[in-house]
Each structure stands twice: as C-alpha cells, then as structure tokens.
Amino acid sequence: MAAVLSPPDALAIHEILALFAHVFDNNEVEDLGLVFTADVQVDVGAGPSQIYQGLTEFADFVRNVKTAAAPDHHTVNTSLTPQDDGSVHARSRYIGINPEGRLTSGEWLDVLVRTPQGWRISYRRSLPRTPRPAGIGVPTPRTADLWQATPVGES
C-alpha cells in the first residue's frame, strides 16, 4: 500500500514551502531553521551545480547572494508524494522577478522530513528553467523521476 499524507501534514508542508520565499527574499537568515533541517543539503543549478552542506553553509550563501538585484520568488504548482520512510517529496515551480522586471523560473525538488519542530526541508535541488546558459536544456524527466507524483487513485 502506498504511503498516505494527511491533510494537516500536507497543509503544514505547503506552509513550509511558502515560508521559504519570505525568509530567503527578505534575507531573514536567522529564520532559515524554520524551513530547513540543520543538516540540509541544498544543490543549486543544472549541470555542474553548487552544493551547500548544512544550514550554516547555506545561510552564508543566502547572506552573500541576497542583494537588491536578486529576484523575489513565488512558489507555485506544488505536488507532494509521500514516501514509505515517512518523508515527503515535493516538486514545485518557482517564478522569480528581478528589479528590472525580468522573469526567472525553475523547479525546486525537495525532501521534507518530520522533526520535533514540525516539517522541514532536508534536501533541496534547485533547477533553473529560464534563463539558462547556452546548451543547458530544461530539466529532463530523468532529473525529477523521484519527484513524480502518482495520480490520485493509483498506487
């Protein structure tokens, strides 16, 4: 039997995913622990990526990257897939808008785990879709296989 996610857990996970954009975009580094586990791994980029190990290393990245020119993010179209080990895979699209009004977009592939403080992201992969460096395509289905949702009623 496939793992099932309760409505309160689904709501709590959606809240965590929404909170990320507020914390990140407002450079509220001290609140990253409301979103991520202490041992989070954040993998940013398609092709060669930058990997941040742990909340401290990721917080340093946030401090350095968030400038007035960095985009604001909007999390949309999230699907949740509960796993047999109790974790949940979330696949979200994001839209970023920079101060010049140019759009960026991509996917966040997350693994969320239940902690004593509530649901937190323990792994995040950020895959940009637009703009992309020349020669880098959009994420392929293989890239996100583990985050594919199962249609309702199928197992």
Sequence and secondary structure as in RCSB ss.txt:
>XXXX:A:sequence
MAAVLSPPDALAIHEILALFAHVFDNNEVEDLGLVFTADVQVDVGAGPSQIYQGLTEFADFVRNVKTAAAPDHHT
VNTSLTPQDDGSVHARSRYIGINPEGRLTSGEWLDVLVRTPQGWRISYRRSLPRTPRPAGIGVPTPRTADLWQAT
PVGES
>XXXX:A:secstr
      HHHHHHHHHHHHHHHHHHHTT GGGGGGTEEEEEEEEESSSS EEEEHHHHHHHHHHHH STTS EEEE
EEEEEEE TTS EEEEEEEEEE TTS EEEEEEEEEEEEETTEEEEEEEEEEEEES  TT  S  GGGGGGG   
 TT  
